[in-house]
Each structure stands twice: as structure tokens, then as C-alpha cells.
């Protein structure tokens, strides 16, 4: 099936908001239980660190943490 990868990437960023927490030593982290191809695209765009590491989570920049929250509100907010 063909699909719009940009839309999938945006929705994945939005959903990362649900699985993000702030680690006092590493900053914002998110569980990486999403499609590997999508996570790799987000890595190549500079949104997350390398998802191929042994860690079960990925690091998010402050900007991406904010973007993730904004996209979640945009797509899933009540207003």
C-alpha cells in the first residue's frame, strides 16, 4: 500500500508525546515502539537519536519535545 510518509512521520511525532518523559540526566526521552522505517526517517531528519541503539528509548531535542506536544494537540486535542 502506498501512503504519505510525511503524514505518518507527523502522526508518529504526535504520538511520541504520549510516551515521552524527562530524564534528569538525559532530557526528554520517548519509548521507541513505533514502526522502524518511520523511526529511521525521524532520525535522518534530526528529530530523534539513532533508534538502532540497544536502548529502549530515544532522545528528543527540546524543540522536538515541544513540536511533539503541539502536533498531539493539533491532531488529538478536544478543541
Phi and psi in degrees as a GROMACS rama.xvg file:
@    title "Ramachandran Plot"
@    xaxis  label "Phi"
@    yaxis  label "Psi"
@TYPE xy
-87.1583  146.225  UNK-2
-152.695  165.54  UNK-3
-84.5289  105.296  UNK-4
-63.5531  -33.6234  UNK-5
-62.9802  -41.3942  UNK-6
-66.5808  -40.5862  UNK-7
-63.6271  -42.8052  UNK-8
-61.4567  -42.0484  UNK-9
-64.3077  -43.702  UNK-10
-65.9566  -37.0197  UNK-11
-65.0539  -42.5647  UNK-12
-59.357  -41.0716  UNK-13
-62.6645  -44.4547  UNK-14
-71.2395  -25.256  UNK-15
-59.0097  -27.4337  UNK-16
-55.9112  -37.7347  UNK-17
-68.3236  -24.3775  UNK-18
-116.825  26.8672  UNK-19
-104.67  142.037  UNK-20
-142.793  163.954  UNK-21
-101.858  118.474  UNK-22
-92.0265  127.487  UNK-23
-62.0217  -25.651  UNK-24
-93.1651  -26.9029  UNK-25
-120.612  -3.47567  UNK-26
81.2211  -152.011  UNK-27
-70.694  131.233  UNK-28
-132.381  153.006  UNK-29
-138.69  142.016  UNK-30
-62.4948  143.314  UNK-31
-106.269  37.2197  UNK-32
-84.1078  43.2238  UNK-33
-115.271  171.38  UNK-34
-49.2858  130.668  UNK-35
-64.1184  -39.3612  UNK-36
-63.2741  -40.9853  UNK-37
-65.5725  -45.9271  UNK-38
-61.7541  -37.4428  UNK-39
-65.7442  -39.3776  UNK-40
-63.0163  -42.611  UNK-41
-62.7751  -36.2089  UNK-42
-64.434  -46.6916  UNK-43
-63.2791  -27.6527  UNK-44
-83.1008  -6.04219  UNK-45
85.4715  13.6147  UNK-46
-80.1561  -32.4596  UNK-47
-135.502  167.071  UNK-48
-82.1393  177.177  UNK-49
-59.0753  116.223  UNK-50
-73.8901  -7.89105  UNK-51
-84.7252  3.77618  UNK-52
-71.2836  169.657  UNK-53
-76.4788  -14.9506  UNK-54
-64.0097  149.672  UNK-55
-89.8439  4.1981  UNK-56
-137.861  164.602  UNK-57
-122.382  153.427  UNK-58
-86.6438  140.615  UNK-59
-116.658  141.271  UNK-60
-70.5448  163.815  UNK-61
-58.9596  -39.7913  UNK-62
-64.2089  -41.4046  UNK-63
-71.8259  -34.8215  UNK-64
-60.4033  -43.4284  UNK-65
-66.9855  -44.7339  UNK-66
-60.0321  -42.3267  UNK-67
-58.3043  -44.9958  UNK-68
-63.9566  -42.6297  UNK-69
-63.8256  -42.8667  UNK-70
-67.5388  -36.5941  UNK-71
-62.1139  -46.0805  UNK-72
-61.6091  -42.878  UNK-73
-60.2838  -47.0891  UNK-74
-90.8252  -26.5716  UNK-75
-125.706  -1.82763  UNK-76
-67.9746  158.669  UNK-77
-78.2753  -16.5594  UNK-78
